[in-house]
Amino acid sequence: MKRTLRGAVSMVLVAALGTLACGAEPEEATGEVALARSAGCGLAPPVAPGESGALSLTVGELERRYVLHLPPAYDSARPLSLMLDFHGYTGTAESEEEYTGLSRHADAHGYAVVYPQGTAFLTEDGDSVTSWNDLAGSRSSGPEGPICSEDAFEYPHPPECGDPTPCTWATCHDDLAFVEQLLDTLEQTVCVDLDRVYATGMSNGGMFVHRLGCAMPERFAAIAPVGGTLARGFNCAPGPSTPLSMMNVNGRRDDYVSQKGVVSSDGYYYTSAADVMSRWASPEAQNCKPATTPYPTSADGLLGIDCYQHPDCATGAEVVHCDWDGEHDWPQAEGIDAGNQIIWEFFSKHSRGGGGSR
């Protein structure tokens, strides 16, 4: 997550995530019909089913790394859903896997998870800083002016971004090219249902997921940014020609990446959740009704989860926002795996090009 190196914000890792059934059959075993088989079907998997493995690929001049997890019941003849989970500022692929618990959830529900690794650099103090290029975090000013206040916390400046400028804290590397090549590689080596590829992520990872939804909507069926929204002036959404559902998730008490349209505790300005929803639901995007209505989930009330939507989108997509009673964290506590529950339920309803429920 985006956080000060002074430790102002800490990750809350929850060890007890509830009892999950291992070895669940992939969704296709329940009667689902895969819409598009990838080239990886029929090939030996790059990691052993039921395990996680670190892999790499070269993008331009950079070696990029990722962790892939396949469920125990993986069958190379059966296409399965693929979820990308992006870590936050200073995070790693391995820490994200432990933090969200999505690999355990995937084992129970029969989908694959990949944890991409952001680029890193060392500060003068020897700290490793990792981040994602959400576009906004590598610009010192935007269409609506500076993205931080004059007394904002000064984060380490990524060397690839050139001379230091105010408010710049995220990498300037081409992370879109990394994700494009990563998806191509996974589709060639894993039996993926090409119509059921999804993306989620925490904090800076959630910001990058928002950017992916705007820049690469044709590669995903749905996205779910968590605790992350683009900087003020950088709000975006895909056009109506590409249906893409979004569930935006944040803690009501999050003042670090505030989604209330006010300056965050570190002095940075972010787009409000209301503006994110309105832009995604606008006639220029998914073309939904402007008035919001409740969006029921199986986790309503757990951890204070409350969701609403802009209904009846002309593209068939769903535009949903969920609040929960938390701060800058993944929605989980005391063994309640509510975040993974509502995100997976949402993803499961959507296929690429199909907009709404299959």
C-alpha positions, -999 to 999 in steps of 0.1 A, spaced: 0 0 0 11 36 -4 25 45 30 52 65 46 86 49 52 82 61 88 56 33 93 26 56 96 5 30 80 9 -7 86 -5 -38 69 -28 -58 90 -22 -95 81 -49 -118 92 -38 -153 98 -72 -168 106 -92 -165 74 -119 -191 82 -121 -227 72 -119 -232 35 -125 -264 16 -95 -275 -3 -96 -293 -36 -129 -277 -49 -137 -285 -84 -133 -258 -110 -164 -239 -119 -168 -258 -152 -176 -290 -131 -208 -273 -120 -221 -270 -155 -205 -237 -166 -194 -236 -202 -161 -220 -210 -165 -193 -236 -130 -190 -248 -101 -215 -243 -66 -201 -241 -36 -216 -259 -23 -231 -226 -51 -257 -225 -37 -292 -227 -1 -281 -216 17 -290 -185 12 -262 -159 42 -239 -151 36 -244 -114 23 -275 -95 -15 -274 -88 -22 -264 -52 11 -245 -50 25 -210 -57 56 -204 -78 77 -174 -87 82 -168 -124 96 -141 -146 96 -126 -180 115 -98 -198 97 -66 -208 119 -43 -227 151 -41 -207 135 -51 -174 131 -85 -159 97 -86 -144 85 -111 -118 52 -126 -107 38 -153 -84 13 -177 -99 -10 -199 -78 -31 -227 -93 -59 -245 -73 -53 -281 -63 -81 -293 -88 -65 -276 -117 -71 -296 -149 -53 -284 -181 -83 -295 -201 -107 -273 -183 -104 -235 -187 -106 -216 -154 -110 -180 -143 -79 -159 -137 -76 -132 -111 -47 -106 -110 -40 -92 -75 -17 -61 -74 2 -53 -42 4 -18 -27 32 8 -24 63 -9 -9 47 -43 -11 57 -75 -29 39 -103 -47 46 -126 -18 33 -102 8 2 -95 -12 -6 -133 -14 -3 -135 24 -22 -103 30 -53 -109 9 -55 -147 14 -67 -150 -22 -47 -182 -29 -66 -200 -1 -98 -186 -14 -89 -197 -50 -83 -233 -37 -118 -234 -24 -134 -219 -55 -113 -233 -83 -97 -202 -99 -61 -192 -106 -44 -161 -90 -14 -142 -102 4 -117 -80 25 -93 -103 55 -76 -88 60 -39 -92 94 -23 -100 117 -14 -72 145 10 -63 167 15 -32 166 47 -12 197 63 3 188 45 36 187 11 18 149 8 18 133 -9 -11 104 10 -26 81 -7 -50 51 8 -68 28 7 -98 25 34 -125 -11 45 -120 -2 76 -142 -14 100 -115 13 92 -90 40 99 -115 27 134 -124 33 164 -102 3 182 -116 -28 173 -134 -59 187 -152 -72 201 -119 -38 213 -105 -13 197 -81 -22 163 -67 -8 171 -33 -7 201 -9 24 223 -3 31 205 30 25 170 18 48 142 28 77 138 4 80 102 -8 112 89 -23 114 100 -60 117 71 -85 149 76 -104 134 66 -137 110 96 -135 138 121 -141 145 151 -119 125 152 -86 92 171 -88 66 178 -61 40 151 -55 57 124 -76 60 91 -58 50 62 -82 71 45 -108 73 58 -144 81 24 -159 57 10 -185 35 -13 -163 8 -15 -190 33 -33 -213 42 -56 -184 5 -66 -178 -1 -70 -215 28 -94 -218 20 -111 -185 -15 -119 -197 -2 -131 -230 22 -154 -212 -4 -168 -188 -28 -175 -216 -1 -194 -235 9 -215 -205 -22 -219 -183 -57 -231 -194 -76 -199 -189 -111 -189 -199 -103 -158 -218 -137 -143 -210 -132 -146 -173 -100 -126 -165 -103 -102 -135 -81 -77 -116 -81 -64 -81 -54 -48 -59 -48 -28 -27 -40 9 -24 -15 18 -51 -23 -16 -66 -60 -6 -66 -51 27 -83 -33 8 -110 -63 -16 -114 -84 15 -120 -60 26 -147 -60 -9 -163 -98 -7 -165 -95 26 -185 -65 16 -207 -70 -21 -212 -108 -28 -207 -108 -54 -235 -86 -77 -215 -108 -80 -184 -144 -90 -175 -145 -70 -143 -122 -51 -119 -123 -44 -81 -100 -16 -68 -96 -18 -30 -85 12 -9 -72 29 -40 -86 56 -63 -68 78 -89 -55 113 -80 -77 143 -84 -80 152 -120 -72 117 -133 -105 101 -130 -113 79 -160 -136 51 -173 -137 29 -204 -161 39 -233 -194 22 -240 -180 1 -267 -162 -21 -241 -185 -33 -213 -165 -35 -180 -180 -40 -146 -164 -24 -115 -167 -29 -78 -150 -1 -59 -142 -10 -23 -130 12 5 -130 16 43 -153 43 57 -125 54 81 -97 54 55 -81 89 57 -49 78 40 -63 73 5 -95 92 12 -124 86 -11 -144 115 3 -129 142 -20 -109 158 8 -71 159 13 -57 127 27 -36 124 59 -3 126 39 -14 157 20 -25 141 -13 -58 147 -32 -78 118 -46 -110 114 -66 -140 109 -45 -159 75 -46 -190 94 -58 -171 109 -87 -155 75 -96 -190 59 -97 -205 88 -116 -178 88 -143 -180 50 -147 -218 51 -149 -219 81 -172 -235 81 -208 -199 83 -221 -189 51 -203 -213 23 -191 -244 45 -194 -262 36 -162 -290 53 -144 -277 83 -124 -296 75 -92 -281 48 -70 -298 18 -55 -288 -8 -29 -266 -37 -42 -271 -68 -20 -243 -92 -13 -240 -123 8 -217 -104 31 -241 -75 39 -235 -65 75 -203 -84 79 -176 -59 89 -202 -32 82 -202 -39 45 -228 -18 26 -229 -17 -12 -248 4 -37 -249 6 -75 -258 27 -105 -284 3 -120 -295 -6 -155 -263 1 -174 -269 1 -211 -237 -19 -217 -249 -47 -194 -221 -39 -169 -225 -34 -132 -211 -3 -114 -209 -9 -77 -193 8 -47 -189 -10 -13 -180 6 20 -169 -13 51 -162 -4 87 -124 -2 83 -94 20 76 -68 16 49 -70 -22 48 -84 -52 30 -119 -61 42 -111 -89 66 -109 -93 104 -112 -119 130 -115 -148 106 -141 -130 84 -130 -131 48 -156 -106 36 -135 -88 10 -126 -119 -9 -162 -131 -6 -178 -101 -22 -151 -96 -48 -153 -132 -60 -191 -132 -60 -190 -100 -82 -164 -114 -106 -182 -147 -109 -212 -129 -124 -193 -113 -153 -177 -125 -185 -158 -104 -210 -180 -89 -236 -211 -101 -217 -213 -71 -194 -236 -85 -168 -244 -120 -155 -236 -149 -178 
